[in-house]
Amino acid sequence: MATLYQHIHYKGYARHLSAGNYRTADLQGKGVRNNDVSSLHLASGHEAILYDGDNFTGLSYVTRSHLPNFVPLGWNDRMNIYI
């Protein structure tokens, strides 16, 4: 459904995620370091909601497309995810 990348433009380590809710501990359990994601490749027809706080709190950002670079959005290295 989605692939998270450590660096912008889909570089660094990659972690593939199925549809679901991923808190900080869930992401860490899949090998994603806390606040270490800089790009997202999202499967066609899916939506991802990014949150800047654990347990889906704080600011959120909704996308239905790939995000090759979180920097211009102000979301670099800060997120939990709901796919």
C-alpha positions as CSV (number, residue, x, y, z in Angstrom):
1,M,0.0,0.0,0.0
2,A,2.8,2.5,1.0
3,T,6.5,2.6,1.2
4,L,8.3,5.0,3.6
5,Y,11.8,6.2,2.8
6,Q,14.4,7.6,5.0
7,H,15.6,10.3,2.7
8,I,14.0,12.5,0.1
9,H,13.4,11.3,-3.5
10,Y,13.0,7.7,-2.3
11,K,16.5,7.2,-1.0
12,G,17.9,5.6,2.2
13,Y,16.2,2.6,3.8
14,A,12.7,1.7,2.6
15,R,9.9,0.1,4.7
16,H,6.8,-1.3,3.0
17,L,3.5,-1.0,4.9
18,S,0.1,-2.6,4.4
19,A,-3.1,-0.6,5.1
20,G,-3.5,0.2,8.8
21,N,-2.7,2.5,11.6
22,Y,1.0,3.0,12.6
23,R,1.9,4.7,15.8
24,T,5.5,5.5,16.6
25,A,6.1,2.1,18.4
26,D,4.5,0.3,15.4
27,L,6.8,2.0,12.9
28,Q,9.8,1.4,15.1
29,G,8.8,-2.3,15.2
30,K,9.0,-2.3,11.4
31,G,12.5,-0.8,11.5
32,V,11.5,2.9,10.9
33,R,13.5,5.1,13.2
34,N,11.5,7.8,15.1
35,N,11.1,11.0,13.0
36,D,13.3,9.6,10.2
37,V,11.0,9.6,7.2
38,S,11.4,12.0,4.3
39,S,9.4,10.6,1.4
40,L,6.4,8.3,0.7
41,H,5.4,6.2,-2.3
42,L,1.7,5.5,-2.1
43,A,-0.2,2.8,-4.1
44,S,-2.7,4.2,-6.6
45,G,-6.2,4.7,-5.2
46,H,-5.0,4.9,-1.5
47,E,-4.9,7.7,1.0
48,A,-2.4,8.3,3.8
49,I,-2.9,10.6,6.7
50,L,0.3,11.8,8.4
51,Y,0.3,12.9,12.0
52,D,3.1,14.7,13.8
53,G,2.2,13.3,17.3
54,D,2.0,9.8,18.6
55,N,-1.4,8.1,18.8
56,F,-2.6,10.2,15.8
57,T,-2.5,13.5,17.5
58,G,-1.2,17.0,16.6
59,L,-1.2,18.4,13.1
60,S,-2.2,16.1,10.2
61,Y,-1.6,16.0,6.4
62,V,-3.7,14.0,4.0
63,T,-2.4,12.8,0.7
64,R,-3.6,10.6,-2.1
65,S,-0.4,10.8,-4.1
66,H,3.3,10.2,-3.8
67,L,5.4,12.6,-1.7
68,P,9.0,12.5,-2.9
69,N,10.1,15.3,-0.6
70,F,8.6,16.1,2.8
71,V,10.8,19.2,3.2
72,P,8.7,21.8,1.3
73,L,5.6,20.6,3.2
74,G,7.3,21.0,6.6
75,W,6.9,17.3,7.3
76,N,10.5,16.1,7.0
77,D,11.4,13.6,9.8
78,R,8.2,14.0,11.8
79,M,5.2,11.6,11.5
80,N,3.0,8.7,12.4
81,I,0.8,7.3,9.6
82,Y,-2.7,6.0,8.9
83,I,-3.0,4.3,5.5
